[in-house]
Amino acid sequence: MHIVLQLIPKKYLIGGALILLGLSSLLVMSTIVAITGEFEKDSQQSEVTEIEGGGIGVGTANVSPEVMKYQSLLEKYAQKHGLDASYVPIMMALMMQESGGRGNDPMQSSESFCGSVGCISSPELSVDKGVLHFKSVLEKAHYDLKLCLQSYNFGGGFINYVMKNGGKYTPELAISFSQLQYQKVKHTGNYHCVRPEMVPYSACYGDAKYVDAVLKYYTGTITADGKPAAPASGGSGGKSGVKVIDAGKTLIGKTRYVFGGGRSQSDINAGRFDCSSFVRWAFEQVGMNVGPMSGVTTDTLKTQGQAINPKDMKPGDVVFFDTYKIDGHVGIYVGNNQFLGCQGKTGVAIASMAKGTYFGERFNGRVKRF
């Protein structure tokens, strides 16, 4: 071996050694990248699972399409700021009251961010700072959700006032605080009663009925710890779940899939549906209103009801699939890894969502119980 090495020119030996060293380095780097990639995948998956199971859509936000389009941003910044996702529908209701989803500051968060109106001109920045402010106020209010909402309107001084007067929000405290503050500022001429019924009380600072104004856009209950909860109705996963499946099955073989179909009575009479309009129709047959006929989409349906762990699915639960977009398809779970939905080639039919099937590979884990 020593003789062979002596016969090989020195420059080739050096070149060969460098090549071997380079190949070894590439192998090590590839191994590191592969391992890191797996860690990143696991990390990303755990984040998605946390969001999916965090309670998005507990209760129902009854809001306009302009507000609906901000749902994903609200979910994003709830996660960023460490706010339980079950508050997303409440914040959608708050946005509905503040702006109806219009303008460049839909959460009206300029004052909390920079101390003056109009300093925010980016809707995403408005959502970012609005969610952060909501969380801050919620924590200062000790998770008294009604106190949090009223303080979003009145400012943090209301929390201090309530803490000195019983420690819990009441409508009476909202009115008395408005009265006190109005006496301090009425000489400026810049304040007037936004509600005529508050004029006799001289409660013209802010909106003393702000809590009621927000909650009219929210259907659900509020638990003792201040978290939104689903309406106490038994849910679609119980007896009503079987009924909605039976109602939906009556359309098997009688419909055809039309994207955007099912949003008028003439479409329904002619058997023209898409996936979301069919789900809305099926629930309507058992007396459950899950959205307006003309405006239902997969995005509006996913804000309804209560988030359910996929392991706990029951017949009648609503399941979502990532097809042409995230949550692009929706159907009603019937059991045994099957769902009832309106699909492109079949119209209303029962389809498999077992592993290895088209929908099984696209089921994203989002399950809602109406």
C-alpha positions as CSV (number, residue, x, y, z in Angstrom):
1,M,0.0,0.0,0.0
2,H,2.9,2.3,0.9
3,I,4.5,1.7,-2.5
4,V,1.2,2.4,-4.3
5,L,0.9,5.7,-2.5
6,Q,4.4,6.7,-3.5
7,L,3.6,6.0,-7.2
8,I,0.6,8.4,-7.1
9,P,1.5,12.0,-7.7
10,K,1.2,14.2,-4.6
11,K,-1.2,16.6,-6.2
12,Y,-3.7,13.8,-6.8
13,L,-3.5,12.6,-3.3
14,I,-4.2,16.1,-1.9
15,G,-7.1,16.5,-4.4
16,G,-8.6,13.1,-3.5
17,A,-8.4,13.9,0.2
18,L,-10.2,17.2,-0.3
19,I,-13.0,15.5,-2.3
20,L,-13.5,12.9,0.5
21,L,-13.5,15.7,3.1
22,G,-16.1,17.6,1.0
23,L,-18.3,14.5,0.6
24,S,-18.1,13.8,4.4
25,S,-19.1,17.4,5.1
26,L,-22.1,17.2,2.8
27,L,-23.2,14.0,4.4
28,V,-23.1,15.5,7.9
29,M,-24.9,18.7,6.7
30,S,-27.6,16.6,5.0
31,T,-28.1,14.6,8.2
32,I,-28.4,17.8,10.3
33,V,-30.9,19.4,7.8
34,A,-33.0,16.2,7.8
35,I,-33.1,16.0,11.6
36,T,-33.8,19.8,11.9
37,G,-36.6,19.5,9.3
38,E,-38.2,16.7,11.2
39,F,-38.1,18.8,14.4
40,E,-39.6,21.7,12.5
41,K,-42.4,19.5,11.1
42,D,-43.2,18.2,14.6
43,S,-43.2,21.8,15.9
44,Q,-45.5,23.0,13.2
45,Q,-47.9,20.1,13.7
46,S,-48.1,20.7,17.4
47,E,-48.9,24.4,16.8
48,V,-51.7,23.4,14.4
49,T,-53.1,20.9,16.8
50,E,-53.1,23.4,19.6
51,I,-55.0,25.9,17.5
52,E,-57.5,23.3,16.2
53,G,-58.2,22.1,19.7
54,G,-58.2,25.5,21.3
55,G,-61.8,26.2,21.0
56,I,-62.1,28.2,17.8
57,G,-65.8,28.9,17.2
58,V,-67.0,28.0,20.7
59,G,-70.4,29.8,20.5
60,T,-71.3,31.6,17.4
61,A,-70.3,35.0,15.9
62,N,-73.3,36.4,14.0
63,V,-71.4,38.9,11.9
64,S,-71.2,40.4,8.4
65,P,-69.0,39.0,5.6
66,E,-66.7,42.0,6.0
67,V,-66.0,40.9,9.6
68,M,-65.8,37.2,8.6
69,K,-62.8,37.8,6.4
70,Y,-60.8,38.8,9.4
71,Q,-61.3,35.4,11.2
72,S,-58.0,33.9,10.1
73,L,-56.1,37.1,11.2
74,L,-57.8,37.0,14.6
75,E,-56.8,33.3,15.0
76,K,-53.3,34.1,13.9
77,Y,-52.8,36.9,16.4
78,A,-54.6,35.1,19.2
79,Q,-52.0,32.4,18.8
80,K,-49.1,35.0,18.6
81,H,-50.2,36.8,21.8
82,G,-51.1,33.6,23.7
83,L,-54.8,34.2,23.9
84,D,-57.1,31.2,24.1
85,A,-58.7,30.8,20.6
86,S,-62.2,30.4,22.1
87,Y,-62.2,34.3,22.4
88,V,-62.1,34.7,18.6
89,P,-65.9,34.7,18.1
90,I,-66.2,37.3,20.9
91,M,-63.6,39.5,19.2
92,M,-65.4,39.1,15.9
93,A,-68.5,40.4,17.6
94,L,-66.5,43.3,19.1
95,M,-65.2,44.2,15.6
96,M,-68.7,44.1,14.3
97,Q,-69.8,46.7,16.9
98,E,-66.7,48.8,16.4
99,S,-66.5,49.0,12.6
100,G,-68.6,46.3,10.9
101,G,-65.2,45.2,9.5
102,R,-64.9,48.3,7.4
103,G,-62.0,50.8,7.2
104,N,-58.3,50.5,7.8
105,D,-58.6,50.1,11.6
106,P,-61.4,47.5,12.0
107,M,-60.7,46.9,15.7
108,Q,-60.5,50.7,16.4
109,S,-57.2,50.0,18.2
110,S,-55.4,53.2,17.4
111,E,-56.0,54.9,20.8
112,S,-54.7,51.9,22.7
113,F,-51.7,51.6,20.5
114,C,-50.5,55.1,20.1
115,G,-52.8,57.3,22.2
116,S,-54.6,59.0,19.3
117,V,-57.3,58.2,16.8
118,G,-56.2,57.5,13.3
119,C,-52.6,56.4,13.7
120,I,-53.3,52.9,12.4
121,S,-53.8,52.6,8.7
122,S,-53.2,48.9,8.2
123,P,-56.1,46.4,8.9
124,E,-53.6,43.7,9.9
125,L,-51.8,46.0,12.4
126,S,-55.3,46.9,13.8
127,V,-56.0,43.3,14.4
128,D,-52.6,42.6,15.9
129,K,-52.8,45.5,18.3
130,G,-56.5,45.0,19.0
131,V,-56.0,41.4,20.0
132,L,-53.1,42.4,22.2
133,H,-55.1,45.1,23.9
134,F,-58.1,42.8,24.3
135,K,-55.9,40.2,26.1
136,S,-54.4,42.9,28.3
137,V,-57.8,44.3,29.3
138,L,-59.1,40.8,29.9
139,E,-56.2,40.0,32.3
140,K,-56.6,43.2,34.2
141,A,-60.4,42.5,34.5
142,H,-59.5,39.1,36.0
143,Y,-61.2,37.4,33.1
144,D,-64.6,39.1,33.8
145,L,-65.5,39.1,30.1
146,K,-68.2,41.7,30.4
147,L,-65.9,44.0,32.4
148,C,-63.3,43.4,29.6
149,L,-65.8,44.4,26.9
150,Q,-67.0,47.5,28.6
151,S,-63.5,48.6,29.4
152,Y,-62.6,48.2,25.7
153,N,-65.0,51.0,25.3
154,F,-64.6,53.1,28.5
155,G,-60.8,52.6,29.0
156,G,-58.9,51.0,31.9
157,G,-60.3,53.5,34.4
158,F,-63.5,51.5,34.5
159,I,-61.7,48.4,35.8
160,N,-60.3,50.4,38.7
161,Y,-63.8,51.8,39.4
162,V,-65.4,48.3,39.4
163,M,-62.7,46.9,41.6
164,K,-63.5,49.6,44.2
165,N,-67.2,48.9,43.9
166,G,-67.7,45.1,44.3
167,G,-65.2,43.8,41.8
168,K,-67.6,42.5,39.2
169,Y,-69.2,44.2,36.2
170,T,-72.8,45.2,36.4
171,P,-74.9,47.4,34.0
172,E,-75.5,49.8,36.9
173,L,-71.8,50.3,37.4
174,A,-71.4,51.0,33.7
175,I,-74.1,53.7,33.9
176,S,-72.7,55.3,37.1
177,F,-69.1,55.4,35.7
178,S,-70.4,57.0,32.5
179,Q,-72.3,59.6,34.6
180,L,-69.2,60.5,36.7
181,Q,-66.9,60.8,33.6
182,Y,-69.4,62.8,31.7
183,Q,-69.5,65.4,34.5
184,K,-65.8,65.8,34.1
185,V,-65.8,66.4,30.3
186,K,-69.2,67.8,29.3
187,H,-67.8,71.3,29.4
188,T,-65.7,70.5,26.4
189,G,-68.8,70.1,24.2
190,N,-67.1,67.1,22.6
191,Y,-69.3,64.4,24.2
192,H,-72.9,63.6,23.5
193,C,-75.1,60.6,24.3
194,V,-74.8,57.8,21.7
195,R,-77.9,56.3,23.2
196,P,-81.1,58.4,23.7
197,E,-82.1,56.3,26.7
198,M,-79.0,57.4,28.5
199,V,-79.9,61.1,28.3
200,P,-82.1,61.1,31.4
201,Y,-79.2,59.6,33.3
202,S,-76.6,62.1,31.9
203,A,-74.6,59.0,31.2
204,C,-73.1,60.3,28.0
205,Y,-69.5,59.2,28.3
206,G,-68.7,56.3,26.0
207,D,-71.4,53.7,25.5
208,A,-72.8,52.4,28.8
209,K,-74.6,49.7,26.9
210,Y,-71.5,48.5,25.0
211,V,-71.6,45.0,26.5
212,D,-75.2,44.4,25.2
213,A,-74.2,45.9,21.8
214,V,-71.4,43.5,21.4
215,L,-73.1,40.4,22.7
216,K,-76.1,40.8,20.3
217,Y,-73.6,39.6,17.6
218,Y,-72.7,36.5,19.7
219,T,-74.7,33.4,20.5
220,G,-73.4,31.4,23.3
221,T,-72.8,31.4,27.1
222,I,-70.0,32.7,29.2
223,T,-68.6,30.5,31.9
224,A,-67.5,31.4,35.4
225,D,-63.9,31.8,34.4
226,G,-64.9,34.3,31.7
227,K,-64.5,31.9,28.7
228,P,-67.1,31.7,26.0
229,A,-68.9,28.4,25.8
230,A,-71.2,26.7,23.4
231,P,-74.9,27.1,23.8
232,A,-76.4,24.4,26.0
233,S,-78.4,22.6,23.3
234,G,-77.2,19.0,23.3
235,G,-75.4,19.6,20.0
236,S,-75.5,18.0,16.6
237,G,-73.5,15.1,18.0
238,G,-76.6,13.8,19.9
239,K,-80.1,12.9,18.8
240,S,-80.3,15.9,16.5
241,G,-77.2,14.6,14.8
242,V,-79.0,11.5,13.6
243,K,-81.9,13.6,12.5
244,V,-79.7,15.9,10.4
245,I,-78.2,12.9,8.7
246,D,-81.6,11.4,8.0
247,A,-82.7,14.8,6.5
248,G,-79.6,15.0,4.4
249,K,-79.9,11.5,3.1
250,T,-83.3,12.4,1.5
251,L,-81.3,14.3,-1.2
252,I,-79.0,11.4,-2.2
253,G,-79.4,10.8,-5.9
254,K,-81.5,14.0,-6.3
255,T,-78.9,16.7,-6.6
256,R,-76.0,17.9,-8.6
257,Y,-73.0,19.8,-7.4
258,V,-72.8,23.5,-8.5
259,F,-70.1,25.7,-7.0
260,G,-72.1,28.6,-5.4
261,G,-75.3,26.7,-5.8
262,G,-78.0,26.3,-3.1
263,R,-78.1,30.0,-2.2
264,S,-81.6,30.7,-3.5
265,Q,-84.9,28.8,-3.2
266,S,-84.9,28.2,-7.0
267,D,-81.5,26.5,-6.7
268,I,-82.7,24.3,-3.8
269,N,-85.9,23.4,-5.7
270,A,-83.8,22.4,-8.7
271,G,-81.4,20.3,-6.5
272,R,-78.4,22.6,-7.1
273,F,-76.0,22.6,-4.1
274,D,-72.4,23.0,-3.2
275,C,-70.9,21.5,0.0
276,S,-71.6,24.4,2.4
277,S,-75.1,25.2,1.2
278,F,-76.0,21.5,1.5
279,V,-74.8,21.4,5.2
280,R,-76.8,24.6,5.9
281,W,-79.9,23.1,4.3
282,A,-79.6,19.8,6.2
283,F,-79.4,21.6,9.6
284,E,-82.3,23.9,8.7
285,Q,-84.5,20.8,8.2
286,V,-84.1,20.0,11.9
287,G,-84.7,23.5,13.1
288,M,-81.1,24.7,13.4
289,N,-80.0,28.0,11.8
290,V,-76.3,27.9,11.0
291,G,-76.2,30.9,8.7
292,P,-78.1,32.8,6.0
293,M,-79.0,30.9,2.8
294,S,-77.4,33.6,0.6
295,G,-74.1,33.9,2.5
296,V,-73.1,30.5,3.8
297,T,-69.6,29.3,3.0
298,T,-67.1,26.8,4.6
299,D,-65.5,29.8,6.3
300,T,-68.8,30.9,7.9
301,L,-69.6,27.3,9.0
302,K,-66.3,26.8,10.7
303,T,-67.1,29.7,13.1
304,Q,-70.3,27.9,14.3
305,G,-70.7,25.6,17.3
306,Q,-68.1,23.9,19.4
307,A,-64.7,22.6,18.5
308,I,-64.4,18.8,19.0
309,N,-61.4,16.6,19.1
310,P,-61.5,14.2,16.1
311,K,-61.2,11.3,18.5
312,D,-64.5,12.3,19.9
313,M,-66.5,12.6,16.7
314,K,-70.1,11.6,16.7
315,P,-72.7,11.3,13.9
316,G,-73.9,14.7,13.0
317,D,-70.7,16.5,13.7
318,V,-69.4,18.7,10.9
319,V,-66.0,17.9,9.4
320,F,-63.7,20.0,7.2
321,F,-61.2,19.1,4.5
322,D,-58.3,21.1,2.9
323,T,-59.1,20.8,-0.9
324,Y,-58.6,23.8,-3.2
325,K,-58.0,25.9,0.0
326,I,-57.8,25.4,3.8
327,D,-61.3,24.3,4.8
328,G,-62.3,24.1,1.2
329,H,-64.8,21.3,1.7
330,V,-67.3,20.4,4.4
331,G,-69.6,17.5,5.2
332,I,-71.6,15.8,8.0
333,Y,-69.9,12.9,9.8
334,V,-72.1,9.7,9.7
335,G,-69.8,7.3,11.5
336,N,-67.4,4.5,10.4
337,N,-65.0,7.0,8.7
338,Q,-67.7,8.2,6.4
339,F,-69.4,11.6,5.9
340,L,-72.4,12.9,4.0
341,G,-71.7,15.8,1.7
342,C,-72.3,17.3,-1.7
343,Q,-69.3,16.4,-3.9
344,G,-68.4,17.4,-7.4
345,K,-69.0,14.1,-9.3
346,T,-71.8,12.7,-7.2
347,G,-73.9,15.5,-5.8
348,V,-75.2,14.6,-2.3
349,A,-73.7,11.3,-1.3
350,I,-71.9,9.4,1.4
351,A,-68.1,9.4,0.9
352,S,-65.2,7.7,2.8
353,M,-62.8,9.7,4.8
354,A,-60.7,6.7,5.8
355,K,-56.9,6.9,5.6
356,G,-55.7,6.5,2.1
357,T,-58.8,7.8,0.4
358,Y,-59.1,11.2,-1.3
359,F,-60.9,12.9,1.6
360,G,-59.1,10.9,4.2
361,E,-55.8,12.4,3.1
362,R,-57.4,15.9,3.1
363,F,-59.3,15.8,6.4
364,N,-57.6,18.5,8.5
365,G,-58.8,17.7,11.9
366,R,-61.4,20.5,12.2
367,V,-64.6,19.1,13.7
368,K,-67.5,21.3,14.9
369,R,-70.6,20.3,16.8
370,F,-73.6,22.6,16.1
